[in-house]
Structure formats: C-alpha cells, structure tokens
Amino acid sequence: MVSTRIISTSTIGAANHKHNEPTLKVELTPWDLQFLLVGPIQKGLLFLKPASSSYIQQLKASLSRTLDFFGPLAGRPATVEHGDGSKNNTSFYFDCNNAGALFVHAAADGVTVTELENGIFIGCTMSHVVGDGTSFWHFLNSWSEICRGLADLSKPPVHKRCFLDGSDSPILIPGLTNKQELSKSFNPPPLKERIFHFTKTKIAQLKATANAEIGTNKISSLQALFSHLWRGVVRSRSLDPDQETQFWLLVGTRSRLNPPLPEGYFGNAVQPAAVTLKAKEMLDNGLGYTARQMNNTVACNTEEKSRNFFKDWIENPKLTTVGNLPANAFNYQQFAEV
C-alpha cells in the first residue's frame, strides 16, 4: 500500500496581476459550455529528481509567472442569472480575478504524486470548461519554457473566444433554477478504469494493417488504435449481430475554419462526432473497415458543421455527461485534436 504524505499546500497567483485594474472576463462559447458537467482534464509527467533542492520553489515561481499569461487558470468560474422569475436563464464566464491555482507538494513511496525517492511527478488538473487537450498542453509547455528561464513564450495564448457567425454572448442556458442545479444533475455511473499499454511498434503495426486492408495511407495511428480498441470491446460484449454500437470522438476544429483559429487560441475548439456501426458489420469486415468509417467521420467535420453545431447548441443547449451517453457507446475523452 503506497503511503502519501502532504508536505505543503499553497495558492499560486499571477506574479504581475494588478489589483487596481479591471479583471479580464472570458465569455464561454458552445465549445466550452458543452463540458460544464464533464470531469476535468488530468495528466502528469514523471522526471528525474533535480540535483538542486530548490526545485519546488522554482516550480512555484515559474508557475506564478506563467499565470501572468494564462489568466483564466488563476481565475474562477462565475454565473449570472437572467430573467424575471417566470423565465430563468443562466450564463457562465471565467472571472480572471487572480484567486490563484492550488499547488500541492507531497511525498510518496511509489509513483503517485509529486516527490518520489529518485524523481518527481508533476500532476496537473484543469477544468474542461477552460480549455481542451490542446490548450492543456499549451499551458504545460509554456510553464516548462518559463521554468527553463525563458522571458517570453514561444506561443502566447489568445484569450479572445471565437463566436461563430457573430453569435451573441453571453450564451443563456435555460432551466437552471439555482446554483446547486449543476451538481444535482450530475450522477456519474459506477465505472471501472483500466489502463492498456501499447508499444510504439504495436501501434505502427496496427496502422500498417488498417491501411493495407483497405488499400490506403489515410488511416492515422490514433484511428487505427481506436478501431482496435472498439472492436475488442464489441467482441467481448458478445452483442447481437444487428446491435448498433457507437464510438464518440471529440474532433478538433482549429484548422477546419477559414480562416483557422489563431495558433495560440486558448479554450475549447472541439465538437462531438459519433461513428455508428452494427456489431456484425464491424467484426466481419476487419480493422481497416472500422478505421475507414472513423476516418470518414473525422473528415466530414467541416466548417459548416462547426457553424451548425454553434447554431443548434445555442437554440438547444446540451450538457454532456458520461451518464447520458447511450449504453452502447464507447467514449473517448480527448487530450489532443483528432
């Protein structure tokens, strides 16, 4: 049993925040708001322990300077109630008030948290409403640059959110009658977590097999891996041959718009897309067939689909949770654009 010992906790604010100036208010788009009930992005990185004993202070100081560029990560979500009592609507935004980010320094006997016998593990949690996987790694890479002594970032974040077709902001969500409504509506199902490790060689083999089966070179490593996992789950469940099953993706939209979003766009720029196949159709036709359906679904997410997603979501807001996905759905929580 691994024991964990908390050494210290502290709240880290932006180093150069000016309290006498108006705070930045970041309005949220449908790409952001769809994740109000989705759990945070959580990832970690393992390093050899530095020779210097001052690395914790260095991490804190560099985090503070990095938050100068990433105001929403030092801020807090906020709501505004709209209506006269008969019709209640709620809007959401991020108040970049420099309330700070929680920094926990802990020690453990195994690879679980920050300080190990011969290394350190830096874990980071970010609300999915703030940004997607691309934004998550943008922040971590920027923190790394500041920690290494760079004065400026190679890719400064852009916090101006994209509202397609001039859609109004803030976006109003009806039916949230009080501030507890969100937490009450989120009842996650009992799930078990399993981690599967695929070597670089195995993934390359899957990609080669998928492309060879259908005579193409368009299938990516990720699509081949997802198809392999999906087929394995369907096979193990012994579904009825005519049972439809779905694989849900989050498809990146940054480069699909014209003009594309700025390189440093910080926020969410993904939208859901479902690949639907019958169990027999999938298992009888091989890995390449499934991967091609996935590839086609990703390719069909055009700028027009993004604009339709905005329009439809504003007219009929849908807050996604794992619990309201169909029972036959296989879900991928993205950490990079697909």
Secondary structure, 3 states (H helix, E strand, C coil): CCCEEEEEEEEECCCCCCCCCCCEEEECCHHHHCCCCCCCEEEEEEEECCCCCCHHHHHHHHHHHHHCCCHHHHCEEEEEEECCCCCCEEEEEEEECCCCEEEEEEEECCCCCCECCCEEEEEEEECCCCCCHHHHHHHHHHHHHHHCCCCCCCCCCECCCCCHHHCCCCCCEECCCCCCHHHHCCCCCCCCCCCCCCCHHHHHHHHHHHHHHHCCCCCCHHHHHHHHHHHHHHHHHCCCCCCEEEEEEEEECCCCCCCCCCCCECCCCEEEEEEEEEHHHHHHHHHHHHHHHHHHHHHCCCHHHHHHHHHHHHHCCCCCCHHHCCCCEEECCCCCCC
